[in-house]
Amino acid sequence: MTPPERLLDSAVLFDWGNTVMRVFPGAEGPMASWPRVEAMPFAAATLESLRPHHRIALATNAGDSEKSEIVRALRRAGLSCFFDEVYCRRSMGAAKPEPVFFDAVVSDLSLPRHRIIMVGDDFETDVLGANRSGLFAVWLNPRGGPGASGERHAVVRCLSELPALLAGLLPHTEAAP
């Protein structure tokens, strides 16, 4: 992951399946072992755009993968270099939307909750779970339809929309050394 000297004062948490990496119907076992892995559209460009300004972490409920397998799958898709940390259900002993999951992430990041944003495709788990834990969230909703923005969340249809949205929510400031 990333060297500890990279101290930025905001973080963006990304869900894994169907947010950063495509989940193929019928695929079983750890994603790192799947014959094919694929990044979601615009994932690499979005992560590359955000990386200089925010700490980037993965927050996943994946049940078949250990942290090392998640990193290996990200590496296969060319995305591992963008992530500072990976938080997964298997290593944390809790899952989204449980507050204990988000509380552990917040504690590990050592950032105030208003400087952390969760991005994910599952409204209940990623958005409402983050909201109930005091985090703002962005719902990746490529199908559109119901689910207007609210006080504690915004909606994007594509990851490429995220950098512009986050520029207004998390101004680019670095923590003092």
Secondary structure, DSSP 8 states (H G I E B T S, - for coil): ---TT--BS-EEEE-SBTTTB---TT--S-GGGSS---B-TTHHHHHHHHTTTSEEEEEE--SS--HHHHHHHHHHTT-GGG-SEEEEHHHHT--TT-HHHHHHHHHHHT--GGGEEEEES-IIIIIIHHHHTT-EEEEE-TT-SS---BTTEEEESSGGGHHHHHHHHS---B---
